[in-house]
């Protein structure tokens, strides 16, 4: 169960969209909430006294946030203003506070803008081994002041790896707070070695390859579903066929009417991520639902 939640804010109403959900989780668990703002160095634009003024403004901003929050938290609410590289300082603060959940908003920028502009959320989820709950408000939406979301169905994509299965633990921990049902899905892609459809007798062979893959995926999902059902949880499963895993997950989330997606990520960076991409990366950029991401501590960057 969550005991310490960290929320990253940058002074914008967009970032504050993470607060209502964090506070709702706090009310259901009694977890403390720690609100953090990080001031990035801007030496080339700084004037004398800039840093002191920025710290003072940021402290006042966070104190105003805490005043607005009032008694909406289930535990103690604290705040901190830090200076340095945002991702690095946020990670250090999480470690210092023994956080077990981070809640933050994401713009979900497209590939090109993210490549040049970067993203705190994007960088943080590739470094931390903590579960990160990402909310995706509309860019032009009004500031969110109250929690009005339901989590009736949590979609958990599995791909047969131990890494993906790690997401189940965090999904069920979250889902138990909201009495959620779970939908396990596996995306089956067309194998690269399918026989050419232009050769005689290969259409039937291609169909058998896909049927075998779907049958294997269904059995795999049902085995995990049964384990969860024995714990009294409500679980359904589905196998989706799509050329790209990430797009398949997005389509399946819409198809089943999911309220959230929970999945693991490798946390790839650099060239391997630029060329190969990842399902989690595509889901992060394309999903308009809350996303619970987890990169296990032993999952190394490729």
Order of alpha helices (4+ residues) and beta strands (2+ residues): beta-alpha-beta-alpha-beta-alpha-beta-alpha-alpha-beta-beta-alpha-beta-alpha-beta-alpha-beta-alpha-alpha-beta
